[in-house]
Amino acid sequence: MVEGKEQDVEDVAARDAAIEEIAARLGVGAERGRRFAELTSLRVGGAIDWVLSPGNEEQAATLVNELEQRGVAWRPLGSGSNVLADDGAHHYAIVSLKELKAEPIFAGDRVSISAGYSLPRLCIDAARRGLSGIEGLNGIPGTVGGALWMNAGAYEQEIGTVVETVRVARAGRVVEIAGSEVSWNYRHTSFEDGELLLGATLLLHPDNPEEIAARMEKAKGQRMATQPHGARSAGCFFKNAPASPIGTGKMIDDLGMKGTRRGGAVVSPKHANFIVTEGEDARAADALALAEEIRARVKDEHGIDLEYEVELWSSK
Ligand SMILES: Cc1cc2nc3c(=O)[nH]c(=O)nc-3n(C[C@H](O)[C@H](O)[C@H](O)COP(=O)(O)OP(=O)(O)OC[C@H]3O[C@@H](n4cnc5c(N)ncnc54)[C@H](O)[C@@H]3O)c2cc1C
């Protein structure tokens, strides 16, 4: 992983050669020259040295183990719908989970899925089979792995509540751990940096497919009515503050900040806790400056230190 562990391989050429050798031997897709602006839903952010795309869970487990043994810094990425990467050059490897998208395996009330599978698709698959428990999560963009990592939730459902087991990469192996061993908190879990999530088995419960579909439609309607649609965003930028009875979006709205623009970043006129980026020249620095301005205003008015829900990835 990246934090707390500077690249052991000082020589970039030696690191690159190591990555090329590992990727070729394992048959893992390896790309250079990508930018976070292409890899994240905010569509901003600088260059990333490598994007490595394993094709199945075993391969992913082997890959990260070998990267670690060779001292190559890496970081997992799903669909990039909760990440703001800064504009600098990021000198590590992304392990993209997007190719871990084998069809879900349904058995009774259970479903086993790999980390790269689309969460919205999974919600639809489950609803069609008359399985309830994740229909409220249907509008959350991204992969199952990203949702597990931060315990994604909406409309009174959180993924953590239906996780029976999670498959993680440990010492080059796929290891299954019980969902009950994980702390599933508000947009945060006890998984530690360096833990690669490979898949999960969810335990859902049977219900009338029409009623599940109706709940899904209702959640979708609420989302469409209250959130910017088709915009370049990362969802809610800040968490709701536990000490405050007012939601963060309302707090920012009450400050009159909807529509506030800094460079190519704007506080969404539709939902004040969404920062959206616009135009070819938008930069991560614009979104960050606007976010910090919001934090300062909320601190002044309410004495609350807003916590980021979006993950800030630094190139430094
Ligand atoms: C329009 C919009 C609406 C949204 N609404 C909601 C909402 O209602 N509720 C909600 O909870 N979120 C919401 N989000 C945020 C986002 O969709 C979720 O956080 C989603 O679960 C992120 O999945 P991802 O695959 O894009 O993860 P990424 O953004 O790719 O990654 C997020 C974090 O998870 C880590 N990660 C990803 N995959 C793995 C893995 N396999 N193993 C280990 N770590 C991993 C990454 O390293 C990163 O730290 C919204 C976003 C948008 C753009």
Ligand as a Chemical Component Dictionary entry (heavy atoms), coordinates in Angstrom:
data_LIG
# 
_chem_comp.id                   LIG 
_chem_comp.type                 NON-POLYMER 
_chem_comp.pdbx_formal_charge   0 
_chem_comp.three_letter_code    LIG 
# 
loop_
_chem_comp_atom.comp_id 
_chem_comp_atom.atom_id 
_chem_comp_atom.alt_atom_id 
_chem_comp_atom.type_symbol 
_chem_comp_atom.charge 
_chem_comp_atom.model_Cartn_x 
_chem_comp_atom.model_Cartn_y 
_chem_comp_atom.model_Cartn_z 
_chem_comp_atom.pdbx_ordinal 
LIG C1  C1  C 0 -23.727 10.373 -7.859 1  
LIG C2  C2  C 0 -23.156 9.614  -6.685 2  
LIG C3  C3  C 0 -23.984 9.226  -5.669 3  
LIG C4  C4  C 0 -23.464 8.527  -4.555 4  
LIG N1  N1  N 0 -24.317 8.149  -3.563 5  
LIG C5  C5  C 0 -23.832 7.431  -2.519 6  
LIG C6  C6  C 0 -24.726 6.971  -1.484 7  
LIG O1  O1  O 0 -25.925 7.206  -1.506 8  
LIG N2  N2  N 0 -24.181 6.256  -0.467 9  
LIG C7  C7  C 0 -22.857 5.952  -0.411 10 
LIG O2  O2  O 0 -22.444 5.259  0.528  11 
LIG N3  N3  N 0 -21.993 6.378  -1.351 12 
LIG C8  C8  C 0 -22.451 7.102  -2.416 13 
LIG N4  N4  N 0 -21.584 7.533  -3.393 14 
LIG C9  C9  C 0 -20.143 7.288  -3.253 15 
LIG C10 C10 C 0 -19.634 6.018  -3.986 16 
LIG O3  O3  O 0 -20.492 5.672  -5.043 17 
LIG C11 C11 C 0 -19.519 4.840  -3.043 18 
LIG O4  O4  O 0 -18.590 5.149  -2.023 19 
LIG C12 C12 C 0 -19.065 3.560  -3.741 20 
LIG O5  O5  O 0 -19.283 2.462  -2.881 21 
LIG C13 C13 C 0 -17.593 3.608  -4.153 22 
LIG O6  O6  O 0 -17.315 2.473  -4.967 23 
LIG P1  P1  P 0 -16.113 2.541  -6.032 24 
LIG O7  O7  O 0 -15.990 1.212  -6.661 25 
LIG O8  O8  O 0 -16.317 3.675  -6.955 26 
LIG O9  O9  O 0 -14.914 2.811  -5.054 27 
LIG P2  P2  P 0 -13.593 3.764  -5.302 28 
LIG O10 O10 O 0 -14.087 5.162  -5.388 29 
LIG O11 O11 O 0 -12.893 3.205  -6.494 30 
LIG O12 O12 O 0 -12.811 3.499  -4.015 31 
LIG C14 C14 C 0 -13.255 4.037  -2.780 32 
LIG C15 C15 C 0 -12.335 3.516  -1.661 33 
LIG O13 O13 O 0 -12.477 2.106  -1.570 34 
LIG C16 C16 C 0 -11.220 1.477  -1.761 35 
LIG N5  N5  N 0 -11.483 0.258  -2.501 36 
LIG C17 C17 C 0 -12.188 0.131  -3.639 37 
LIG N6  N6  N 0 -12.243 -1.155 -3.991 38 
LIG C18 C18 C 0 -11.531 -1.838 -3.058 39 
LIG C19 C19 C 0 -11.194 -3.201 -2.875 40 
LIG N7  N7  N 0 -11.640 -4.139 -3.706 41 
LIG N8  N8  N 0 -10.415 -3.548 -1.825 42 
LIG C20 C20 C 0 -9.970  -2.613 -0.972 43 
LIG N9  N9  N 0 -10.267 -1.307 -1.080 44 
LIG C21 C21 C 0 -11.046 -0.928 -2.119 45 
LIG C22 C22 C 0 -10.368 2.461  -2.544 46 
LIG O14 O14 O 0 -8.978  2.242  -2.319 47 
LIG C23 C23 C 0 -10.851 3.759  -1.944 48 
LIG O15 O15 O 0 -10.189 3.927  -0.716 49 
LIG C24 C24 C 0 -22.081 8.230  -4.501 50 
LIG C25 C25 C 0 -21.238 8.638  -5.555 51 
LIG C26 C26 C 0 -21.770 9.309  -6.633 52 
LIG C27 C27 C 0 -20.850 9.698  -7.770 53 
# 
loop_
_chem_comp_bond.comp_id 
_chem_comp_bond.atom_id_1 
_chem_comp_bond.atom_id_2 
_chem_comp_bond.value_order 
_chem_comp_bond.pdbx_ordinal 
LIG C1  C2  SING 1  
LIG C2  C3  SING 2  
LIG C2  C26 DOUB 3  
LIG C3  C4  DOUB 4  
LIG C4  N1  SING 5  
LIG C4  C24 SING 6  
LIG N1  C5  DOUB 7  
LIG C5  C6  SING 8  
LIG C5  C8  SING 9  
LIG C6  O1  DOUB 10 
LIG C6  N2  SING 11 
LIG N2  C7  SING 12 
LIG C7  O2  DOUB 13 
LIG C7  N3  SING 14 
LIG N3  C8  DOUB 15 
LIG C8  N4  SING 16 
LIG N4  C9  SING 17 
LIG N4  C24 SING 18 
LIG C9  C10 SING 19 
LIG C10 O3  SING 20 
LIG C10 C11 SING 21 
LIG C11 O4  SING 22 
LIG C11 C12 SING 23 
LIG C12 O5  SING 24 
LIG C12 C13 SING 25 
LIG C13 O6  SING 26 
LIG O6  P1  SING 27 
LIG P1  O7  DOUB 28 
LIG P1  O8  SING 29 
LIG P1  O9  SING 30 
LIG O9  P2  SING 31 
LIG P2  O10 DOUB 32 
LIG P2  O11 SING 33 
LIG P2  O12 SING 34 
LIG O12 C14 SING 35 
LIG C14 C15 SING 36 
LIG C15 O13 SING 37 
LIG C15 C23 SING 38 
LIG O13 C16 SING 39 
LIG C16 N5  SING 40 
LIG C16 C22 SING 41 
LIG N5  C17 SING 42 
LIG N5  C21 SING 43 
LIG C17 N6  DOUB 44 
LIG N6  C18 SING 45 
LIG C18 C19 SING 46 
LIG C18 C21 DOUB 47 
LIG C19 N7  SING 48 
LIG C19 N8  DOUB 49 
LIG N8  C20 SING 50 
LIG C20 N9  DOUB 51 
LIG N9  C21 SING 52 
LIG C22 O14 SING 53 
LIG C22 C23 SING 54 
LIG C23 O15 SING 55 
LIG C24 C25 DOUB 56 
LIG C25 C26 SING 57 
LIG C26 C27 SING 58 
# 
